[in-house]
Amino acid sequence: MASEKPGAFTDSMMFPTVPSLLDSSVKVVVLNLDSGSDLESLPLHIKDKCLTLMCKRGIISDSNIRAVLHNRLQKLDLSESEVTDAGLANLSKCPQLKKIDLNSIKESRTAVTTQGITALSQYCHQLQVVYVRRCVNLTDDALIALSQNCPQLRDLNIGGCPNITDRTLTALGQYSHFLKSLNFSRANEIHMDHCKHLTDESVEAITQFCPQINILIFHGCPLITEQARMALEELTVGRTSQMKHVTWTIY
């Protein structure tokens, strides 16, 4: 088989990929969008294309989000967009939603509060993946509502939420039986380091109710004591533990 010579033209250079008429039309619509009402009546497959592009460009807002939502939507990325509790209220249209990304990429997100996440949990019971990193105004009540109302929850990012206490960890242990990932971790890991409000109760809840966890990191938590280490030791007594790595600080 002959190989291409350096500097030789290829088919892709001679015939560059041309965006489809549909993709070009969607781009024109999104870039010239005055209000969400222009999207309300579009077919779902076109609406999805508009939504994807709007999410990537970070132009979803409280005023246009309702127009691009529909009852078959399963994933929504708002990490680049500015929405508030008022915008999240429109997710009542999305009972099949399984993943929502509200991570704040740069600065803290202040306009999404406990009220918005609690309402979200009441609309979208099928949620499995929820990212709310740096949503600094969330409290335990929001995450308890998620745990109680969304029984399939398996991946939760609450990094940079400073108001979380033992109540959240206890609720996750009691209600989120499919939970495998918490905070910045990968599957079967929990990272809850430098959480100043957590106590031994949170570690005990994890060891009791989350048997699939195999990496647990809770260093820099000043209220966690020797009692937590004893709970971890009891976890391994009489059976094979899945725990592979534990990091903690005893004060």
Secondary structure as a PSIPRED ss2 file (coil, helix, strand):
# PSIPRED VFORMAT (PSIPRED V4.0)

   1 M C   1.000  0.000  0.000
   2 A C   1.000  0.000  0.000
   3 S C   1.000  0.000  0.000
   4 E C   1.000  0.000  0.000
   5 K C   1.000  0.000  0.000
   6 P C   1.000  0.000  0.000
   7 G C   1.000  0.000  0.000
   8 A C   1.000  0.000  0.000
   9 F C   1.000  0.000  0.000
  10 T C   1.000  0.000  0.000
  11 D H   0.000  1.000  0.000
  12 S H   0.000  1.000  0.000
  13 M H   0.000  1.000  0.000
  14 M H   0.000  1.000  0.000
  15 F C   1.000  0.000  0.000
  16 P C   1.000  0.000  0.000
  17 T C   1.000  0.000  0.000
  18 V C   1.000  0.000  0.000
  19 P C   1.000  0.000  0.000
  20 S C   1.000  0.000  0.000
  21 L H   0.000  1.000  0.000
  22 L H   0.000  1.000  0.000
  23 D H   0.000  1.000  0.000
  24 S H   0.000  1.000  0.000
  25 S H   0.000  1.000  0.000
  26 V H   0.000  1.000  0.000
  27 K H   0.000  1.000  0.000
  28 V H   0.000  1.000  0.000
  29 V H   0.000  1.000  0.000
  30 V H   0.000  1.000  0.000
  31 L H   0.000  1.000  0.000
  32 N C   1.000  0.000  0.000
  33 L C   1.000  0.000  0.000
  34 D C   1.000  0.000  0.000
  35 S C   1.000  0.000  0.000
  36 G H   0.000  1.000  0.000
  37 S H   0.000  1.000  0.000
  38 D H   0.000  1.000  0.000
  39 L C   1.000  0.000  0.000
  40 E C   1.000  0.000  0.000
  41 S C   1.000  0.000  0.000
  42 L C   1.000  0.000  0.000
  43 P C   1.000  0.000  0.000
  44 L H   0.000  1.000  0.000
  45 H H   0.000  1.000  0.000
  46 I H   0.000  1.000  0.000
  47 K H   0.000  1.000  0.000
  48 D H   0.000  1.000  0.000
  49 K H   0.000  1.000  0.000
  50 C H   0.000  1.000  0.000
  51 L H   0.000  1.000  0.000
  52 T H   0.000  1.000  0.000
  53 L H   0.000  1.000  0.000
  54 M H   0.000  1.000  0.000
  55 C H   0.000  1.000  0.000
  56 K H   0.000  1.000  0.000
  57 R H   0.000  1.000  0.000
  58 G C   1.000  0.000  0.000
  59 I C   1.000  0.000  0.000
  60 I C   1.000  0.000  0.000
  61 S C   1.000  0.000  0.000
  62 D C   1.000  0.000  0.000
  63 S C   1.000  0.000  0.000
  64 N C   1.000  0.000  0.000
  65 I H   0.000  1.000  0.000
  66 R H   0.000  1.000  0.000
  67 A H   0.000  1.000  0.000
  68 V H   0.000  1.000  0.000
  69 L C   1.000  0.000  0.000
  70 H C   1.000  0.000  0.000
  71 N C   1.000  0.000  0.000
  72 R C   1.000  0.000  0.000
  73 L C   1.000  0.000  0.000
  74 Q C   1.000  0.000  0.000
  75 K E   0.000  0.000  1.000
  76 L E   0.000  0.000  1.000
  77 D E   0.000  0.000  1.000
  78 L C   1.000  0.000  0.000
  79 S C   1.000  0.000  0.000
  80 E C   1.000  0.000  0.000
  81 S C   1.000  0.000  0.000
  82 E C   1.000  0.000  0.000
  83 V C   1.000  0.000  0.000
  84 T C   1.000  0.000  0.000
  85 D H   0.000  1.000  0.000
  86 A H   0.000  1.000  0.000
  87 G H   0.000  1.000  0.000
  88 L H   0.000  1.000  0.000
  89 A H   0.000  1.000  0.000
  90 N H   0.000  1.000  0.000
  91 L H   0.000  1.000  0.000
  92 S H   0.000  1.000  0.000
  93 K H   0.000  1.000  0.000
  94 C C   1.000  0.000  0.000
  95 P C   1.000  0.000  0.000
  96 Q C   1.000  0.000  0.000
  97 L C   1.000  0.000  0.000
  98 K C   1.000  0.000  0.000
  99 K E   0.000  0.000  1.000
 100 I E   0.000  0.000  1.000
 101 D E   0.000  0.000  1.000
 102 L C   1.000  0.000  0.000
 103 N C   1.000  0.000  0.000
 104 S C   1.000  0.000  0.000
 105 I C   1.000  0.000  0.000
 106 K C   1.000  0.000  0.000
 107 E C   1.000  0.000  0.000
 108 S C   1.000  0.000  0.000
 109 R E   0.000  0.000  1.000
 110 T C   1.000  0.000  0.000
 111 A C   1.000  0.000  0.000
 112 V C   1.000  0.000  0.000
 113 T C   1.000  0.000  0.000
 114 T H   0.000  1.000  0.000
 115 Q H   0.000  1.000  0.000
 116 G H   0.000  1.000  0.000
 117 I H   0.000  1.000  0.000
 118 T H   0.000  1.000  0.000
 119 A H   0.000  1.000  0.000
 120 L H   0.000  1.000  0.000
 121 S H   0.000  1.000  0.000
 122 Q H   0.000  1.000  0.000
 123 Y H   0.000  1.000  0.000
 124 C C   1.000  0.000  0.000
 125 H C   1.000  0.000  0.000
 126 Q C   1.000  0.000  0.000
 127 L C   1.000  0.000  0.000
 128 Q C   1.000  0.000  0.000
 129 V E   0.000  0.000  1.000
 130 V E   0.000  0.000  1.000
 131 Y E   0.000  0.000  1.000
 132 V C   1.000  0.000  0.000
 133 R C   1.000  0.000  0.000
 134 R C   1.000  0.000  0.000
 135 C E   0.000  0.000  1.000
 136 V C   1.000  0.000  0.000
 137 N C   1.000  0.000  0.000
 138 L C   1.000  0.000  0.000
 139 T C   1.000  0.000  0.000
 140 D H   0.000  1.000  0.000
 141 D H   0.000  1.000  0.000
 142 A H   0.000  1.000  0.000
 143 L H   0.000  1.000  0.000
 144 I H   0.000  1.000  0.000
 145 A H   0.000  1.000  0.000
 146 L H   0.000  1.000  0.000
 147 S H   0.000  1.000  0.000
 148 Q H   0.000  1.000  0.000
 149 N H   0.000  1.000  0.000
 150 C C   1.000  0.000  0.000
 151 P C   1.000  0.000  0.000
 152 Q C   1.000  0.000  0.000
 153 L C   1.000  0.000  0.000
 154 R C   1.000  0.000  0.000
 155 D E   0.000  0.000  1.000
 156 L E   0.000  0.000  1.000
 157 N E   0.000  0.000  1.000
 158 I C   1.000  0.000  0.000
 159 G C   1.000  0.000  0.000
 160 G C   1.000  0.000  0.000
 161 C C   1.000  0.000  0.000
 162 P C   1.000  0.000  0.000
 163 N C   1.000  0.000  0.000
 164 I C   1.000  0.000  0.000
 165 T C   1.000  0.000  0.000
 166 D H   0.000  1.000  0.000
 167 R H   0.000  1.000  0.000
 168 T H   0.000  1.000  0.000
 169 L H   0.000  1.000  0.000
 170 T H   0.000  1.000  0.000
 171 A H   0.000  1.000  0.000
 172 L H   0.000  1.000  0.000
 173 G H   0.000  1.000  0.000
 174 Q H   0.000  1.000  0.000
 175 Y H   0.000  1.000  0.000
 176 S C   1.000  0.000  0.000
 177 H C   1.000  0.000  0.000
 178 F C   1.000  0.000  0.000
 179 L C   1.000  0.000  0.000
 180 K C   1.000  0.000  0.000
 181 S E   0.000  0.000  1.000
 182 L E   0.000  0.000  1.000
 183 N C   1.000  0.000  0.000
 184 F C   1.000  0.000  0.000
 185 S C   1.000  0.000  0.000
 186 R C   1.000  0.000  0.000
 187 A C   1.000  0.000  0.000
 188 N C   1.000  0.000  0.000
 189 E E   0.000  0.000  1.000
 190 I E   0.000  0.000  1.000
 191 H E   0.000  0.000  1.000
 192 M C   1.000  0.000  0.000
 193 D C   1.000  0.000  0.000
 194 H C   1.000  0.000  0.000
 195 C C   1.000  0.000  0.000
 196 K C   1.000  0.000  0.000
 197 H C   1.000  0.000  0.000
 198 L C   1.000  0.000  0.000
 199 T C   1.000  0.000  0.000
 200 D H   0.000  1.000  0.000
 201 E H   0.000  1.000  0.000
 202 S H   0.000  1.000  0.000
 203 V H   0.000  1.000  0.000
 204 E H   0.000  1.000  0.000
 205 A H   0.000  1.000  0.000
 206 I H   0.000  1.000  0.000
 207 T H   0.000  1.000  0.000
 208 Q H   0.000  1.000  0.000
 209 F H   0.000  1.000  0.000
 210 C C   1.000  0.000  0.000
 211 P C   1.000  0.000  0.000
 212 Q C   1.000  0.000  0.000
 213 I C   1.000  0.000  0.000
 214 N C   1.000  0.000  0.000
 215 I E   0.000  0.000  1.000
 216 L E   0.000  0.000  1.000
 217 I E   0.000  0.000  1.000
 218 F E   0.000  0.000  1.000
 219 H C   1.000  0.000  0.000
 220 G C   1.000  0.000  0.000
 221 C C   1.000  0.000  0.000
 222 P C   1.000  0.000  0.000
 223 L C   1.000  0.000  0.000
 224 I C   1.000  0.000  0.000
 225 T C   1.000  0.000  0.000
 226 E H   0.000  1.000  0.000
 227 Q H   0.000  1.000  0.000
 228 A H   0.000  1.000  0.000
 229 R H   0.000  1.000  0.000
 230 M H   0.000  1.000  0.000
 231 A H   0.000  1.000  0.000
 232 L H   0.000  1.000  0.000
 233 E H   0.000  1.000  0.000
 234 E H   0.000  1.000  0.000
 235 L H   0.000  1.000  0.000
 236 T H   0.000  1.000  0.000
 237 V C   1.000  0.000  0.000
 238 G C   1.000  0.000  0.000
 239 R C   1.000  0.000  0.000
 240 T C   1.000  0.000  0.000
 241 S C   1.000  0.000  0.000
 242 Q C   1.000  0.000  0.000
 243 M C   1.000  0.000  0.000
 244 K C   1.000  0.000  0.000
 245 H E   0.000  0.000  1.000
 246 V E   0.000  0.000  1.000
 247 T E   0.000  0.000  1.000
 248 W E   0.000  0.000  1.000
 249 T C   1.000  0.000  0.000
 250 I C   1.000  0.000  0.000
 251 Y C   1.000  0.000  0.000
